[in-house]
Amino acid sequence: MSELKRTVLYETHRQLGARMAPFGGWEMPLWYASTREEHRAVRSAAGLFDVAHMGIFEISGDQAAAFLDRVSTNDVSRLAVGRAQYSFMLNDVGDVIDDIMIYRLEPERYMVVVNAANTEKDWAWLQAQRERLSPALTLRDLKHPSSGDAQRVDLALQGPQALNLLTRLLDASTPLADLPYTGVMRASLAGHDVFIARTGYTGERIAYELFVHPDHAAALWQLLLATGADLGVRPCGLAARDSLRTEAGLPLYGHELGGPLNLAPYHIGFDNFVKLDKPSPFIGREAYAEKAARNTLGMVRFRVNERGVRPPKLGDPVLDRRGRVVGTVTSCAADGEGVLIGMAVVERAFTSEGTTLYVVPLPEPMPEPLKPFAPIGNRALMPEPITVLPRFPMRPKPQASPQHAAAPSHRASPL
Amino acid sequence: MTSKIDPNARYLKTHEWARAEGDEVVCGITDHAQQQMNDLVYVELPQEGRVVKAGEAVAVVESVKSASDVYAPISGTITAVNHDAERSPEIVNKDPYGAGWLFRIKPDDPNALNALMDAEAYAAFLQEEEARH
């Protein structure tokens, strides 16, 4: 196994008392004090995440848009300057290489943010496609020091107080409040040159990612926490990032995309980010369309009905009322109240909200199968009832009152 | 982050605590252990009446991110288990030496606890462990 990489904020996390753990080849903060409190802070105030492990590429030149349209599934020709779009890279047989965010920074300059664990694979794929399709194109790794002043790492500030906090650090002429969802702008944040994007991975609408030079990242991190302390802003680790994105119904590569089940956008209800009819077809289109047409599965969010049960994990079987396997758990985490919430891929007949299904959290090691006259005290596999939730949490209608807009509203289940 | 240590309990290197109460011994996981696990969501406890050997895995605690066996600090018979901890595992996080106890043992050897680390030794052990990281 190769050495774990560390972000530029590693020492900062140690000083904050973070519990560190490996993730995608990086040694990352899992939590600082309590995942549950961090989860709640994002829903009610804001959380600051080190996502400097994410890969950041830059694609520029007059062929940039045409190239990106070939290698990604969304319609890049419709992406305006100063906006971002979620998309997928597929291989020749229509399987997912990665899910990505594409930011159009300038008319002929795009920034692509990819999963940390996939960075090398994505880079190799993009290089190969560049050589094949448009050798004149400039493709740079913005995490690499060779990109000089353009070098960037990603920090995420997510939650209702994020705008208030950033406004404190911007001069009055910077119109951050006007930045639409998925918008991106360049700004000076208390003297730090940043791209501020209204994007994220928590399900929050008031949510930003800050792309800053690594030499400025630690100072900006400290400044954000100090300036946001009275707003309830706190540092959040990867465990909260995972519980927040799970609650929001967002996929994680390796779980809801690719992974042991080789899941694709059509499995998880994300096929609207795959434009089969766009003017310039993407690599893998025919194969993807064929598989999508044959697909019989769908993704559900669920909550585990009871507390104190063994937490389900990737691979655990999902059963119907009669004990037939109808699907597989892909993710599970505890929400801000400690309720287990998860995602599973199941036969489409079982995806309606309110459906009761059963998950069998498989223990390690597995217990002996039950036999007649099993001794008192033996343990057996226990199917736990789960309830299918709406695919995404319900969001309140936009309100005129900012107080309402800021109210936490992510309790997904009426139960 | 510093963790609390109960001065009246004895300790294992695997971060269980054991405290004499009358002629029984109450056992649980330490504050350090619950911090390492973070928010617990599942606790599995032994059958009452089970005869256990010191060092035997008798319980399981799980957070969403990790699972950990809990070892019997001493040999004896399980006389009671904390069903509140099964129903609400978060009480183990909140009060690991009190309401978050896991099981009681009637010891085979009334002096068995003396073989375990006392609070001072466990504090030193935690510091050593910390220094190694």
Interface residues (C-beta under 8 A of the other chain):
Chain A: G17 R19 A21 L30 W31 A33 S34 T35 R36 A239 S243 R307 G308 V309 R310 P311 C332 A333 A334 G338 L340 P363 E364 I376 G377 R379
Chain B: M1 Q35 Q36 N38 D39 V41 Y42 V43 E44 P46 Q47 G49 R50 V60 E62 S63 V64 K65 A67 E86 R87 S88 P89 E90 N93
